[in-house]
Amino acid sequence: MTLRTWRRTILLPFLWGCLLVGGFPGVSGAAPVSGDQGPLIRDVYVNQAGSNLCVLEIDGLDLPAPQPQKQPSSDKGLRFLLEAPMDDQGMKKDFSLPLVRWVSLEKVPQGTLLTVRGDYPLDCTSVTGQGTTRLVFQLARREEAVPTPTEAPPRKTVSGLDPLSLSNPVTLSLRDAELRDVFRMLADLTGYNILCDPSVPPGNVTLTVKAVPLREVFAYLMRTYDVTYAMMGKTILVGKADPLAKALGREETQAFQIAYGDLKQIPGQIQTLFALAKPVVVDERLRTIYVSARKDQMESIRKFLDKADHPGQQVMLQARIVEIGDDGKEELESLISRVYKNWWFAFDNNGGMIGYTRINKPDLYDDDANDNRIVKPGGLDLSVVAQNPDLNFLDAGLRALETANKGRMLASPSVVVHDGKKAKIALTENVKYISARDQAGNPTYSEERVGPTIEFTPTVGRDRVITMEMTLKTGEVTKYIRGGMGEQVPQTSTREVNSTVRIRNGEPFVVGGLFRDGQTHSENKIPILGDIPLLGELFRNRTTQKIHTEVAMIVIPYLLDVPASGVSSRSILLTP
């Protein structure tokens, strides 16, 4: 039996079994120890996310930022130093994935050394989760650099001297001179030929300079009239950047496939940011955009799309909607408090003792130090603890309250939503009733919708902190009222609360405050005698009890990371 199996099947079920029977023998209570701990590493997991991507996760407490370590160039892997201790002496796990063969955690004087090995050289593209309970590495296969010839931008020369490198002093006095004539005059001073593209804007130049270097005059005209130039032998080509690039064969068309972005917004963003001469063409059927631009612009557009066309993050929300009476509020508060702090057994109305859910190593138990606050390994074979201890302890406590008639669970929904999008969970039913009748007595039906409804919009910020806008609404039929035509019309009660919270990944929170006052009527009678007309009232007992309940929602959000790769593209050859 492995240590993990022993913890799940013996230790924690034993603790929970003691909770259900009212405490450990001979123990009347114990104060919880502080849950604050320093950085700690527990386990490591790896998942392949594609042919060239994988995600490595480290589970622990207050995990620090990793420090990359040097490794021999022949090594096909990575090394990182984590300034945090481990639960045990170290571990090595074999995953046998295409990119990652095995991962080891080794104790060193500075903390823990993380080593990742595979069949190919790896690069770490991103690390998230510093300071939380989960550190996520995104690893990618390192691509071999293939040298490709680069085209010179339009402002670079092919042969001869660049006009912007000439320092010949120039003295000019111009007034309302045509821009094309000014360029011709400067070409005469340099001894070059000049060709003005039709894209050169019409305009008059008024200029007076004395002994100013030629390069400054030339650069001033370039910036003022938003034109550029290129050299072809002894000829200077002047014009707008896009037409000039097209004339020189330096314009290209690329097809970018958009996987996650909004096809209605991305083309406009590209057009605005890069001031393209041609509009971006969109193919909604293939989710592809076609961009025509200069080669130097195309690289910037690709980098922009790598950021814009990102899958983002998803948030999974697991909720428990409960209705609690006055006699169960204190126990519910104690239950939520112990789950929130990872303490799963605390004081309640019957007393009890304390246990920490993260204790999963036998060598951490010490008879003298732990006393009665942490249970010694060993116990009963009760399968109560599953993969998510927080929710299991919470559900078990809620079932205990429901069994004791101190509350009831209205719903336990779960939903996954994209970052920044709105999600709605409606667990309602429609109650039909006759609202009116015509002169012939034909009924007209109406509906009242009752039941819990949840709306929430998560926004993931820096450091994996979630801002959650939530609306909880619940309604129910309180009674039926007899109408004028003898129909039964339901009377409903609606309670609603809005809240905005900022929470961490995996951190539970509570939304409450939906109170309801009502009455319950009950009647008891002695069989046979209670049915005697008139005299039967002597053998009947009627009671009316006022009730005060509160609807609360306990929510635990989880971040779901979606690995992303660069945007895919291909060149399109357009022939006239």
Long-range contacts (C-beta under 8 A, 24 or more apart in sequence): 3-360, 3-361, 3-362, 4-360, 6-362, 6-377, 7-360, 8-385, 8-386, 9-381, 9-383, 10-377, 10-378, 10-379, 10-380, 10-381, 11-359, 11-360, 11-375, 11-377, 11-378, 11-379, 12-357, 12-384, 12-385, 12-389, 13-379, 13-380, 13-381, 13-382, 13-383, 13-384, 13-385, 14-375, 14-378, 14-379, 14-380, 14-382, 15-344, 15-345, 15-355, 15-375, 15-379, 16-344, 16-345, 16-382, 16-384, 16-385, 16-393, 16-396, 17-379, 17-380, 17-382, 17-384, 18-345, 18-353, 18-375, 19-344, 19-345, 19-352, 20-400, 22-350, 22-351, 22-352, 23-350, 23-351, 23-352, 23-353, 24-353, 24-372, 24-375, 27-353, 27-372, 28-351, 29-347, 29-351, 29-352, 29-353, 30-353, 30-354, 30-371, 30-372, 30-373, 31-354, 32-341, 32-343, 32-346, 32-354, 32-373, 33-354, 33-356, 33-373, 35-341, 35-342, 35-343, 35-356, 37-61, 37-62, 38-62, 38-84, 38-85, 39-63, 39-64, 39-82, 39-83, 39-84, 39-85, 40-84, 40-85, 40-86, 40-87, 41-82, 41-84, 41-85, 41-86, 41-87, 41-105, 41-112, 42-86, 42-87, 42-358, 43-91, 44-91, 44-93, 44-103, 44-105, 44-114, 46-93, 46-95, 46-97, 46-100, 46-103, 48-97, 48-98, 48-99, 48-100, 49-563, 50-563, 50-565, 51-98, 51-141, 52-99, 52-140, 52-141, 52-565, 53-99, 53-138, 53-139, 53-140, 53-141, 53-563, 53-565, 54-97, 54-99, 54-100, 54-138, 54-139, 54-140, 54-563, 55-136, 55-137, 55-138, 55-139, 55-561, 55-563, 56-100, 56-103, 56-116, 56-136, 56-137, 56-139, 57-134, 57-135, 57-136, 57-137, 58-82, 58-114, 58-134, 58-135, 58-137, 59-133, 59-134, 60-84, 60-133, 60-134, 60-135, 61-133, 61-358, 62-131, 62-132, 62-133, 63-129, 63-130, 63-131, 63-132, 63-133, 63-134, 63-135, 64-111, 64-130, 64-131, 65-127, 65-130, 66-114, 66-127, 66-135, 66-137, 68-124, 69-113, 75-117, 76-117, 76-118, 76-119, 76-120, 76-121, 76-122, 77-115, 77-116, 77-117, 77-118, 77-122, 78-115, 78-116, 78-122, 78-124, 78-139, 79-113, 79-114, 79-115, 79-116, 80-113, 80-114, 80-124, 80-137, 81-108, 81-110, 81-111, 81-112, 81-113, 81-114, 82-111, 82-112, 82-113, 82-114, 82-135, 83-110, 83-111, 84-111, 84-112, 85-111, 85-112, 86-112, 87-360, 87-361, 87-364, 88-361, 88-363, 99-139, 99-141, 100-139, 128-464, 128-561, 129-464, 130-463, 131-463, 132-463, 132-464, 132-504, 132-505, 133-505, 133-506, 134-505, 136-561, 138-563, 140-565, 151-250, 151-295, 153-250, 153-294, 153-295, 153-296, 154-228, 154-229, 154-230, 154-241, 154-244, 154-245, 154-248, 154-250, 154-294, 155-228, 155-229, 155-230, 156-230, 156-231, 157-230, 157-231, 158-230, 158-231, 158-232, 158-233, 159-231, 159-233, 159-234, 160-192, 160-231, 160-233, 160-234, 161-190, 162-231, 163-190, 163-192, 163-214, 163-215, 163-218, 163-229, 163-236, 164-215, 164-218, 164-219, 165-215, 166-190, 166-213, 166-214, 166-215, 166-218, 167-213, 167-214, 167-215, 168-213, 168-214, 169-211, 169-212, 169-213, 169-214, 170-209, 170-211, 170-212, 170-213, 170-214, 170-217, 171-209, 171-210, 171-211, 171-212, 172-207, 172-208, 172-209, 172-217, 173-207, 173-208, 174-205, 174-206, 174-207, 174-208, 175-206, 176-204, 176-205, 176-206, 177-204, 177-205, 177-206, 177-207, 178-202, 178-203, 178-204, 178-205, 179-203, 179-204, 179-205, 179-221, 179-225, 182-207, 182-221, 183-221, 183-236, 183-238, 186-214, 186-217, 186-218, 186-221, 187-236, 189-214, 190-214, 190-236, 191-234, 192-234, 192-235, 192-236, 193-234, 193-235, 193-236, 194-235, 194-236, 194-238, 195-235, 195-236, 195-237, 195-238, 196-238, 196-239, 197-237, 197-238, 197-239, 197-240, 197-243, 197-244, 197-247, 198-239, 198-243, 199-227, 199-239, 199-240, 199-242, 199-243, 199-244, 200-225, 200-227, 200-238, 200-239, 200-240, 201-225, 201-226, 201-227, 240-277, 241-294, 242-276, 242-277, 242-278, 242-293, 242-294, 243-277, 245-294, 245-295, 250-294, 250-295, 251-292, 251-293, 251-294, 251-295, 252-292, 252-293, 252-294, 252-295, 252-298, 252-571, 253-290, 253-291, 253-292, 253-571, 253-572, 253-573, 253-574, 254-290, 254-291, 254-293, 254-298, 254-301, 254-302, 254-569, 254-570, 254-571, 254-572, 255-288, 255-289, 255-290, 255-569, 255-570, 255-571, 255-572, 256-288, 256-289, 256-290, 256-291, 256-301, 256-302, 256-305, 256-309, 256-567, 256-568, 256-569, 257-286, 257-287, 257-288, 257-567, 257-568, 257-569, 258-287, 258-288, 258-289, 258-305, 258-309, 258-567, 259-287, 259-309, 259-311, 259-567, 259-568, 260-309, 260-310, 260-311, 260-312, 260-564, 261-305, 261-308, 261-309, 261-310, 263-287, 263-289, 266-305, 266-308, 266-309, 269-304, 269-308, 270-301, 270-304, 270-305, 273-304, 274-300, 274-301, 290-572, 292-574, 302-566, 302-567, 302-569, 305-567, 306-566, 306-567, 309-567, 310-564, 311-562, 311-564, 312-418, 312-419, 312-420, 312-562, 313-418, 313-419, 313-460, 313-559, 313-560, 313-561, 313-562, 314-416, 314-417, 314-418, 314-419, 314-559, 314-560, 314-562, 315-416, 315-417, 315-418, 315-419, 315-458, 315-460, 315-466, 315-557, 315-558, 315-559, 315-560, 316-414, 316-415, 316-416, 316-557, 316-558, 316-559, 316-560, 317-414, 317-415, 317-416, 317-417, 317-423, 317-456, 317-458, 317-555, 317-556, 317-557, 317-558, 318-391, 318-412, 318-414, 318-555, 318-556, 318-557, 318-558, 319-411, 319-412, 319-413, 319-414, 319-425, 319-454, 319-553, 319-554, 319-555, 319-556, 320-394, 320-395, 320-398, 320-409, 320-411, 320-412, 320-553, 320-554, 320-555, 321-409, 321-410, 321-411, 321-412, 321-413, 321-452, 321-454, 321-472, 321-474, 321-551, 321-552, 321-553, 322-398, 322-401, 322-407, 322-408, 322-409, 322-410, 322-551, 322-552, 322-553, 322-554, 323-407, 323-408, 323-410, 323-549, 323-550, 323-551, 323-552, 324-401, 324-406, 324-407, 324-549, 324-550, 324-552, 325-406, 325-407, 325-547, 325-548, 325-549, 326-548, 326-549, 327-406, 328-401, 328-404, 328-406, 328-407, 329-550, 331-397, 331-401, 331-406, 332-397, 332-401, 332-407, 332-552, 335-393, 335-394, 335-397, 335-398, 335-401, 336-394, 336-508, 336-510, 336-554, 338-393, 339-390, 339-393, 339-394, 339-397, 339-508, 340-507, 340-508, 342-390, 344-389, 344-393, 357-389, 357-390, 357-393, 390-506, 390-508, 390-556, 391-556, 394-508, 394-554, 410-451, 410-452, 410-474, 410-551, 411-451, 411-452, 413-454, 416-560, 417-456, 417-457, 417-458, 419-458, 419-459, 419-460, 420-457, 420-458, 420-459, 421-457, 422-455, 422-456, 422-457, 423-455, 423-456, 423-457, 424-453, 424-454, 424-455, 425-453, 425-454, 425-455, 426-451, 426-453, 426-454, 427-451, 427-452, 427-453, 428-452, 428-453, 428-475, 431-477, 431-490, 431-492, 433-487, 433-488, 433-489, 433-490, 434-483, 434-485, 434-487, 434-488, 434-489, 435-487, 435-489, 437-485, 437-487, 443-487, 448-475, 448-477, 448-490, 448-492, 449-475, 450-475, 450-476, 450-477, 450-492, 451-475, 451-476, 452-551, 454-553, 458-557, 460-559, 461-502, 464-504, 464-505, 464-559, 465-502, 465-503, 465-504, 466-502, 466-503, 466-504, 466-505, 466-557, 466-559, 467-500, 467-501, 467-502, 468-500, 468-501, 468-502, 468-503, 468-555, 468-557, 469-498, 469-499, 469-500, 470-498, 470-499, 470-500, 470-501, 470-511, 470-555, 471-496, 471-497, 471-498, 471-499, 472-496, 472-497, 472-499, 472-511, 472-514, 472-551, 472-553, 473-497, 474-514, 474-551, 478-518, 495-551, 503-557, 505-557, 505-558, 505-559, 506-556, 506-557, 506-558, 507-556, 507-557, 508-554, 508-555, 508-556, 509-554, 509-555, 510-552, 510-553, 510-554, 510-555, 511-552, 511-553, 511-555, 512-550, 512-551, 512-552, 512-553, 513-550, 514-550, 514-551, 514-552, 515-548, 515-549, 515-550, 516-548, 516-549, 516-550, 516-551, 517-546, 517-547, 517-548, 518-546, 518-547, 518-549, 519-544, 519-545, 519-546, 519-547, 520-544, 520-545, 520-547
